[in-house]
Amino acid sequence: MSLYDQLRHFADSYGLVALLLLFFGICLWVFRPGAKQRNQEAARSIFNDEDTGERHDGK
């Protein structure tokens, strides 16, 4: 069996399982109960400069 075939077999089986576990782990990490406040702060952080009326485009 060639190296290509071995790598393809790995990616088709174990690599897929590893990526699925990583995806679900990240989803669980984001939606865990203790992360709600931090996620809300991150969502509002893009609006921090609107309170001061500053513009960053030079006008």
N, C-alpha and C positions, 0 to 999 in steps of 0.2 A: 504494500500500500504506500502510495507516495505521500509526501509531506502535505501537499494540497488536500488530498483526501482525508488525512488525519485531522487537519485544521477545520475542514468543512464539517466533518462529523462532530467535532467538539463544539463548533458554533451552532450546529443544528440541535444539539441536545443539551449539554451542560451550560453552554454560553447563554442559551435562551432561558434556561431556568435561573441562572444567576442574574440576568438582567431583569427578569420578572420579579424576583425577590427584592432586588434593589429598588425597582419602581414602587412596589407595594410598601416597602420600608420607608421610602421618602414620603409617600402619601400618608401613611400613618403618623409619621413625625410631624407633618404640617398640620394635620387635623386632630392632634392630641388635645385633650381638654386644657392643659396648662399653657398652650401656645396662643390662645385667643387674644389676649392683651397685646402680645408682641406682634402678632399678625395685623391687628388693627392699627398699631402705631406705624408699622411699615407701610400700610395702605394709605395712611394720612400724611406720611412724610413728604410726598411730592407737593403738597399744598402749603408747606411751611412758609414759603416766601410770599404767598398771596396776602398774608396778614399785614405785611409791611408796605405793600404796594410797590415793591422793587421790581424792575424788569431786567432781565439778563441779556436782552438783544441790543442794548446800546441806545435805545430810543427814550 
